[in-house]
Amino acid sequence: MSDSDRVISDYLGFGLSGDDQLAQARRAALLHGLEGSAEPTSLVSYTSTGLILIIGPETSALLVAESLVQSVTCFVLATDIIDNRSFISAGYEARQVAGQDVPVISGKPKKILGHLGNFEVIIERCQREVALAKVINLAGGGIDIVLDLSRDPLLRTELLPPGYFAPAGNSSRLDQALSDIPDLVGTFEKPGYVQYNPDICAHGERGIVGCTQCIDACPAGSLTSLAERILVDPYLCHGMGTCAAVCPTGAMTYAYPYLAHTLDSLRRLLSSFREATDKAAVLLLYDSEHAGSAVEDAVGNVAADIIPWRIEETGSTGIEIWLSAFAYGARSVVIVTTACTPPSTLRVLESQVKLADVLLDGLGYSGTCIRLIDVEHLSELDSLAGDPSSELTAAATYGGVDEKRVVLRFALDHLIQAANVSKNQIDLPTGSLFGTVEIDTDACTLCMGCVSVCPSGAMGDDKDKPRLTFLEWNCVQCGICERACPEGAISLHARLLLDGEERMRVRTVNEEPPFLCIDCGNPFTTQSMVAKMEEKLKGHRMFQGNGLKSLHRCEDCRLKAMF
């Protein structure tokens, strides 16, 4: 095997055969795409001494412990013993299992928190809730591994925390857990897959909840709401990447590899193949752990203009990468899913593909440009390879960009220019990451509450006069302004303006002459605000007769009139 073939094999997980022009061009393109290396990211470390808690009926748990006591330290939480006695000093009773003492504690698990090397278990015992570590005087307080034999496990996220095993009555899954657990002793590291920038997050402002897409999409429960921002637990994160895929602002980013590295690699790959063959390639994105062998078989039976490209996880790419690949000259982009793809990740992928389809279809491109394919249907790969008539005559050249919305703007501007369509806008599904706001000017009082909560700077004001402005490209359709408006004057409309200059231009969405103080003549509010206050307060006893005139004065003159 040549050095170049070894580089390709190491990356893809398999080699590529063939000596014709297309096959040679594919190998050369892959080598070009693999030039350079991804920037290192932070590491997350787990340390486990091999202390395992087995939860379940005592007899079953001790039987399972027989398979483990020679390699890890076991103790049992027996869920079938009702213990109404007072706490004994040790808090447990010992059982002999394969010549080893195995502590047995009775109780009902109420809460399990943490991860490999640091689990906290709260149990109900003697009609009290107590930390299990205290019951057995566990030094350090941490449990390394949990094997939950319950038919209805306490933790039910799609992707369980590292070190937590829940076979739920499935014997093959139990056998796999018993095989994996002895290897979980020592120190382990993984990349910190996700990075979070709270400064551009649209999760919430001033107590108003906005975007929750990353939380909803996470299959591991590693993201939680913390006031107006997101708390990321890197120890629970499995690196699926769906949080970054759905994030409308780019606050959540996939850090291994970085967006800029992925874009530069794909640009080199696709341009190299096109220059060598004068053909556009089909980009096949797959997760090697779960789809590698099937992709190897499928790629060996199709034309060499289908180029496989390994990604970290099925959900680790999103619309900004797919549209960029298409702008770089790919005929189509196909993402492989498997039975191991979490349902929430699959829903995110389907939603993102639908959005890409609406955008590309609106620009007149083929409806098969971006597609999902299940690993079981890879034999149908040729039918999803895209329509050659949709190929771009000129490929985009941008790269080195690590900001999601900047990448999207570059990709869309290139695709719009190449399409040369006459329409002005494309209506998008509700919840899309582009759009406008519609202002009911009869209801709006220009209080500027929407401006104060807008997390992306889409809503703006004018310091010199009552004027509400809007920059459409900045709007991420989070809905915070809509929820904040006291008059219900704002509604959202997901769309993409095709005129790039109009999309990036600040426009006025409402304005009116200011209300002038009846005493000093200075402007201090809007006429509609005064009218609204008069309507609300006209029946109040303090605002009868000349009382309403206080609303016509600025704050300084109101104080002077009172004293």
C-alpha positions in Angstrom: 0.0 0.0 0.0 1.4 3.4 -1.0 1.7 6.2 1.5 -1.1 8.2 -0.2 -3.4 5.1 -0.1 -2.6 4.6 3.6 -3.6 8.3 4.4 -6.9 7.8 2.7 -7.5 4.4 4.4 -6.6 5.8 7.8 -9.1 8.6 7.3 -12.0 6.8 5.7 -11.6 3.5 7.5 -11.2 1.7 4.2 -9.3 1.9 1.0 -10.5 2.9 -2.5 -9.9 0.7 -5.5 -9.9 1.5 -9.2 -7.4 2.7 -11.8 -9.6 4.6 -14.2 -9.5 8.4 -14.5 -12.4 9.0 -12.1 -11.0 6.7 -9.4 -7.5 8.3 -9.6 -9.1 11.8 -9.5 -11.1 10.8 -6.4 -8.1 9.6 -4.5 -6.2 12.8 -5.5 -9.1 14.9 -4.4 -9.3 13.1 -1.0 -5.6 13.7 -0.5 -6.0 17.3 -1.3 -8.9 17.6 1.1 -6.9 15.9 3.8 -4.0 18.4 3.7 -3.3 20.1 6.9 -4.8 19.0 10.3 -7.6 20.0 12.5 -6.8 22.4 15.3 -6.7 20.7 18.6 -9.6 21.3 21.0 -9.9 21.0 24.7 -10.1 17.6 26.3 -12.6 16.2 28.8 -11.1 13.7 31.3 -12.8 10.9 33.2 -11.1 9.0 36.0 -12.6 5.7 37.2 -11.3 3.3 39.9 -13.8 0.7 38.9 -16.3 1.1 41.8 -19.6 -0.1 40.3 -23.1 0.1 41.7 -25.5 -2.6 40.5 -29.2 -1.7 40.9 -31.9 -4.3 41.0 -33.4 -7.2 42.9 -30.8 -8.7 45.2 -30.7 -12.2 43.7 -30.3 -10.9 40.1 -27.8 -8.2 41.1 -25.6 -10.7 43.0 -25.7 -13.1 40.0 -24.5 -10.3 37.7 -21.8 -9.3 40.2 -20.3 -12.8 39.8 -19.2 -11.8 36.3 -17.6 -8.6 37.5 -16.0 -9.0 41.0 -12.7 -10.2 39.6 -12.2 -7.0 37.6 -14.1 -4.2 39.4 -15.3 -3.5 42.9 -19.0 -4.2 43.1 -21.7 -3.2 45.5 -25.5 -3.7 45.2 -28.5 -1.5 45.7 -31.2 -4.2 46.4 -34.6 -2.8 45.3 -36.7 -5.7 46.4 -36.0 -5.5 50.1 -38.1 -3.2 52.2 -35.9 -2.0 55.0 -37.9 -0.2 57.8 -35.2 -0.7 60.4 -33.1 2.1 61.8 -29.8 2.7 60.1 -27.2 0.3 61.2 -23.7 1.7 61.8 -22.2 0.3 58.6 -25.3 1.0 56.5 -25.1 -2.2 54.6 -24.7 -6.0 54.8 -22.0 -8.0 53.1 -22.6 -11.0 50.8 -20.0 -13.4 49.6 -19.8 -13.5 45.8 -17.0 -15.6 44.1 -14.9 -15.2 47.2 -15.3 -11.5 47.4 -17.3 -9.4 49.9 -20.1 -7.5 48.1 -21.9 -4.8 50.1 -25.7 -4.9 49.7 -27.7 -1.8 50.6 -31.5 -1.9 50.5 -33.4 1.1 49.1 -35.2 2.6 46.1 -33.2 4.8 43.7 -34.7 8.3 43.4 -32.1 10.3 41.5 -28.9 9.5 39.6 -26.7 12.4 38.5 -23.2 12.5 37.0 -21.1 10.4 34.7 -18.3 7.9 34.5 -16.1 8.4 37.6 -18.5 10.7 39.4 -22.0 9.5 39.9 -24.2 10.7 42.7 -27.1 8.4 43.7 -29.9 9.5 45.9 -32.0 6.6 47.4 -35.1 6.3 49.5 -34.3 4.3 52.6 -36.3 4.1 55.9 -38.7 6.6 54.4 -35.9 9.1 54.0 -34.0 10.3 51.0 -30.3 10.1 51.4 -27.1 10.1 49.4 -26.0 6.5 48.9 -22.4 7.4 49.4 -23.2 8.5 53.0 -25.0 5.2 53.7 -21.8 3.2 53.1 -19.4 6.0 54.2 -17.9 6.0 50.7 -14.6 7.9 50.6 -14.7 10.7 48.1 -18.4 10.3 47.6 -18.2 9.3 44.0 -19.5 6.1 42.3 -17.6 5.3 39.1 -20.1 3.1 37.2 -23.8 2.3 37.4 -25.4 -0.9 36.1 -29.2 -0.4 36.3 -31.0 -3.7 36.0 -34.4 -2.2 36.4 -37.0 -2.9 33.7 -37.8 0.8 33.8 -34.4 2.5 34.2 -34.2 5.8 36.2 -32.3 7.6 33.4 -34.0 7.5 30.0 -32.2 10.0 27.7 -31.6 8.7 24.2 -27.8 8.7 24.9 -27.0 7.7 28.4 -24.2 9.2 30.5 -20.8 7.6 30.0 -20.5 4.8 32.6 -24.3 4.3 33.0 -25.6 1.0 31.7 -29.4 0.2 31.5 -30.1 -3.1 29.6 -33.8 -2.7 30.5 -34.3 -6.5 30.4 -32.5 -7.0 27.1 -30.1 -9.9 27.5 -27.8 -9.0 24.6 -27.4 -5.5 26.0 -26.6 -6.9 29.4 -23.9 -9.1 27.9 -22.4 -6.1 26.1 -22.4 -4.1 29.4 -20.7 -6.9 31.2 -18.1 -7.0 28.4 -17.5 -3.2 28.5 -17.5 -2.5 32.2 -14.1 -4.2 33.1 -12.4 -1.8 30.6 -13.7 1.3 32.4 -10.9 1.5 34.9 -8.3 4.2 34.5 -8.3 7.7 33.0 -10.0 8.4 29.7 -10.1 11.5 27.5 -12.3 12.7 24.8 -12.5 16.0 22.8 -14.6 18.8 24.1 -16.9 18.6 21.0 -19.0 21.6 21.5 -18.1 25.2 22.2 -20.6 27.8 23.4 -20.5 31.6 23.0 -23.2 33.1 25.4 -22.7 36.6 23.9 -24.6 35.7 20.7 -27.1 33.2 22.2 -30.8 33.8 21.6 -32.0 31.6 24.4 -33.5 34.4 26.5 -33.3 38.0 27.5 -34.6 39.7 30.7 -36.6 36.7 31.8 -38.2 36.0 28.4 -37.5 32.6 26.9 -36.5 32.6 23.2 -34.7 29.9 21.3 -34.6 26.4 22.9 -33.6 24.5 19.8 -30.3 23.2 21.1 -31.9 21.9 24.3 -34.7 20.2 22.4 -32.2 18.6 20.0 -29.7 17.2 22.5 -30.1 13.4 22.8 -27.9 13.2 25.8 -29.5 15.8 28.1 -26.2 17.7 28.3 -27.7 21.1 27.8 -29.9 22.9 30.3 -31.3 26.4 30.7 -29.5 28.6 33.2 -31.3 31.9 33.5 -31.0 33.4 30.1 -28.2 31.3 28.8 -27.3 27.6 28.2 -25.3 25.4 30.5 -23.2 22.8 28.7 -22.2 19.7 30.6 -19.2 18.4 28.6 -19.1 15.2 30.5 -22.6 14.2 29.4 -22.0 15.4 25.8 -21.6 12.6 23.2 -20.6 15.0 20.5 -23.6 14.3 18.2 -23.4 18.0 17.1 -27.2 18.5 16.6 -27.1 21.5 19.0 -24.7 23.2 16.6 -26.7 22.2 13.6 -29.9 23.8 14.8 -28.4 26.9 16.5 -29.6 29.9 14.5 -26.8 32.3 15.7 -23.8 30.1 15.8 -23.5 30.4 19.6 -23.2 26.6 19.7 -20.4 25.4 17.4 -18.9 22.0 16.7 -15.2 22.3 17.7 -13.7 19.0 16.5 -13.2 19.8 13.7 -13.9 23.5 13.5 -16.2 24.8 10.9 -13.4 26.7 9.1 -11.3 23.5 8.8 -14.3 21.5 7.5 -15.1 24.1 4.9 -11.5 24.4 3.7 -11.2 20.6 3.4 -14.4 20.3 1.4 -13.5 23.2 -0.9 -10.1 21.6 -1.7 -11.7 18.2 -2.2 -14.5 19.3 -4.5 -12.5 21.8 -6.6 -9.7 19.3 -7.1 -12.0 16.6 -8.4 -13.8 19.0 -10.7 -10.6 20.4 -12.1 -9.3 16.9 -12.9 -12.5 15.5 -14.4 -14.7 18.5 -15.3 -17.4 16.7 -13.3 -19.2 17.6 -10.1 -18.9 15.0 -7.4 -21.5 13.6 -5.0 -20.4 14.1 -1.4 -21.2 11.2 0.8 -21.1 12.1 4.5 -21.0 9.2 7.0 -20.0 8.2 10.5 -17.4 5.5 10.2 -18.2 3.8 13.5 -21.7 2.8 12.5 -21.7 3.1 8.8 -18.1 2.6 7.6 -18.3 -1.0 6.4 -21.6 -0.5 4.6 -20.3 2.7 2.9 -17.2 0.7 1.9 -19.3 -1.9 0.2 -21.6 0.6 -1.5 -18.8 2.9 -2.8 -17.1 -0.1 -4.4 -20.2 -0.7 -6.5 -20.9 2.9 -7.8 -19.1 5.3 -10.0 -16.0 7.0 -8.6 -17.7 10.5 -8.8 -19.3 9.6 -5.4 -16.7 10.7 -2.8 -17.1 9.4 0.8 -16.1 11.8 3.5 -16.0 10.7 7.2 -17.6 13.0 9.8 -17.4 12.7 13.5 -21.1 12.0 14.0 -24.1 11.8 11.9 -25.5 15.0 13.3 -22.2 16.9 13.3 -22.8 18.8 10.0 -25.6 21.2 9.2 -27.1 23.4 6.6 -24.2 25.8 6.5 -21.8 22.9 5.5 -24.2 21.3 3.1 -25.0 24.5 1.2 -21.3 25.4 1.2 -20.5 22.0 -0.3 -23.1 22.6 -3.0 -21.7 26.1 -3.6 -18.2 24.6 -3.9 -19.5 22.5 -6.8 -20.9 19.3 -5.4 -23.6 17.8 -7.5 -25.4 16.7 -4.3 -24.7 16.0 -0.7 -25.9 12.7 0.9 -25.8 12.1 4.6 -25.9 8.5 5.8 -28.0 7.7 8.9 -28.0 4.4 10.8 -30.1 2.5 13.4 -27.8 4.1 16.0 -28.8 7.6 15.0 -30.8 9.0 17.9 -34.4 9.9 17.1 -33.9 13.5 18.1 -30.8 13.7 15.8 -32.8 12.2 12.9 -35.6 14.8 13.4 -33.0 17.6 13.3 -31.4 16.2 10.2 -34.8 15.9 8.5 -35.8 19.4 9.5 -32.5 20.8 8.2 -32.7 18.9 4.9 -36.3 20.2 4.5 -35.1 23.8 5.0 -32.2 23.2 2.5 -34.7 21.7 0.0 -37.0 24.7 0.3 -34.1 27.1 -0.2 -32.6 25.3 -3.2 -36.0 24.5 -4.8 -36.9 28.2 -4.4 -33.7 29.0 -6.4 -34.5 26.6 -9.1 -32.1 23.8 -8.2 -32.9 20.1 -8.2 -34.9 18.7 -5.2 -32.3 16.0 -4.7 -29.3 18.2 -3.9 -29.3 17.5 -0.2 -30.5 14.1 0.9 -30.5 11.6 3.8 -30.1 7.9 3.2 -30.4 5.1 5.6 -27.4 2.8 5.7 -29.7 -0.1 4.8 -30.6 1.6 1.5 -27.1 2.5 0.3 -27.8 0.2 -2.7 -30.0 3.0 -3.9 -27.2 5.6 -3.7 -27.1 6.1 -7.5 -30.7 7.3 -7.4 -29.9 10.0 -4.9 -26.8 11.3 -6.7 -28.5 14.5 -8.0 -29.4 16.0 -11.3 -26.4 17.1 -13.4 -28.5 20.0 -14.7 -28.3 21.5 -11.2 -24.5 21.8 -11.3 -23.1 25.2 -10.8 -21.1 26.7 -13.6 -18.7 28.5 -11.2 -17.8 27.2 -7.8 -17.5 29.4 -4.7 -14.0 30.1 -3.3 -14.6 31.4 0.2 -13.1 29.7 3.1 -11.4 30.1 6.5 -14.6 31.3 8.1 -15.6 30.0 11.5 -18.9 32.0 12.0 -22.1 30.1 11.0 -24.1 33.1 9.8 -21.2 34.5 7.8 -20.8 31.2 6.1 -24.5 31.0 5.3 -24.4 34.4 3.8 -21.5 33.6 1.6 -23.1 30.3 0.5 -26.5 31.8 -0.2 -25.2 34.9 -2.0 -23.2 32.6 -4.3 -26.1 30.3 -5.0 -28.5 33.2 -5.5 -26.2 34.8 -8.0 -25.6 31.6 -9.9 -29.4 30.9 -10.0 -30.2 34.3 -11.4 -33.9 34.1 -10.3 -36.4 36.9 -10.7 -38.3 36.4 -7.4 -37.7 38.6 -4.4 -38.0 36.2 -1.5 -38.4 32.5 -0.5 -41.0 31.8 2.2 -39.5 29.3 4.7 -40.9 26.9 7.3 -41.8 28.4 10.7 -38.9 28.3 13.0 -36.3 28.8 10.3 -33.2 30.8 11.1 -34.0 33.7 8.7 -36.9 36.0 8.5 -38.6 39.3 9.2 -40.9 40.8 11.7 -44.2 42.4 10.9 -45.2 45.4 12.9 -48.8 46.4 13.6 -48.1 50.2 13.5 -51.6 51.0 14.8 -50.8 49.0 18.0 -47.1 49.8 18.3 -46.4 52.7 20.7 -42.6 52.7 20.0 -41.8 51.8 23.6 -38.6 50.1 22.2 -39.1 47.1 24.6 -38.3 44.9 21.6 -35.0 46.7 21.0 -33.9 46.2 24.6 -34.4 42.4 24.4 -33.3 41.6 20.9 -30.3 39.3 21.3 -29.0 39.6 17.7 -29.2 43.3 17.1 -31.9 43.0 14.5 -34.2 45.5 16.2 -32.9 49.0 16.6 -33.9 52.5 17.5 -33.0 56.1 16.7 -31.7 58.3 19.5 -32.9 61.5 17.8 -36.5 60.5 17.1 -39.2 57.8 17.7 -38.1 55.3 15.0 -38.0 51.5 15.1 -35.5 49.9 12.7 -34.9 46.4 11.6 -31.9 44.6 10.0 -33.3 41.4 8.5 -30.1 39.4 8.2 -29.5 39.7 11.9 -33.0 38.3 12.8 -32.8 34.6 13.9 -36.6 34.3 14.5 -36.1 33.5 18.2 -39.5 35.2 19.1 -38.2 37.1 22.1 -39.3 40.5 20.7 -42.8 39.0 19.9 -43.2 37.8 23.5 -41.8 41.0 25.0 -44.1 43.4 23.1 -46.8 44.7 25.6 -49.1 45.6 22.8 -48.9 42.3 20.8 -47.8 44.4 17.8 -45.0 42.0 16.5 -45.3 38.8 14.5 -42.7 36.7 12.8 -42.4 35.7 9.2 -39.7 33.2 8.2 -38.3 34.0 4.8 -35.1 34.6 2.8 -34.7 37.9 0.9 -32.8 37.2 -2.3 -31.6 40.7 -2.7 -28.4 40.7 -0.7 -28.2 44.5 -0.3 -31.8 44.6 0.9 -31.2 41.8 3.3 -28.3 43.7 4.9 -29.9 47.1 4.9 -31.3 48.7 8.0 -34.9 49.7 7.3 -37.5 51.7 9.2 -40.5 49.6 10.3 -42.3 52.2 12.4 -41.9 55.9 13.2 -44.0 58.9 14.3 -43.6 62.4 15.4 -42.5 62.8 19.1 -44.8 64.2 21.7 -43.6 67.6 23.0 -43.8 68.6 26.6 -46.5 71.2 27.1 -44.3 73.2 29.4 -40.7 73.1 28.1 -41.5 71.9 24.5 -38.9 69.1 24.6 -39.7 65.7 23.0 -40.0 63.0 25.6 -42.2 60.2 24.3 -44.4 59.3 21.4 -47.9 60.5 20.6 -49.3 57.0 20.5 -47.8 56.3 24.0 -49.5 59.3 25.4 -52.8 58.3 23.8 -52.5 54.8 25.1 -51.8 56.1 28.7 -54.8 58.5 28.5 -57.0 55.6 27.4 -55.9 53.4 30.3 -56.0 56.1 33.0 -59.0 58.2 32.0 -61.2 56.5 34.6 -58.7 56.7 37.4 -59.6 59.3 40.1 -56.1 60.8 40.1 -56.3 61.7 36.4 -59.7 63.4 36.3 -60.0 67.0 35.0 -56.5 68.6 34.6 -55.0 65.4 36.1 -54.4 64.0 32.6 -52.2 67.0 31.8 -49.4 65.4 33.9 -49.1 62.9 31.1 -48.3 65.7 28.7 -45.3 66.8 30.7 -41.8 65.4 30.6 -40.4 64.0 33.9 -38.6 67.2 34.9 -41.6 69.4 34.3 -43.9 66.9 36.0 -41.8 67.2 39.2 -41.8 71.0 39.0 -45.6 71.1 38.6 -46.0 68.8 41.7 -43.8 71.0 44.0 
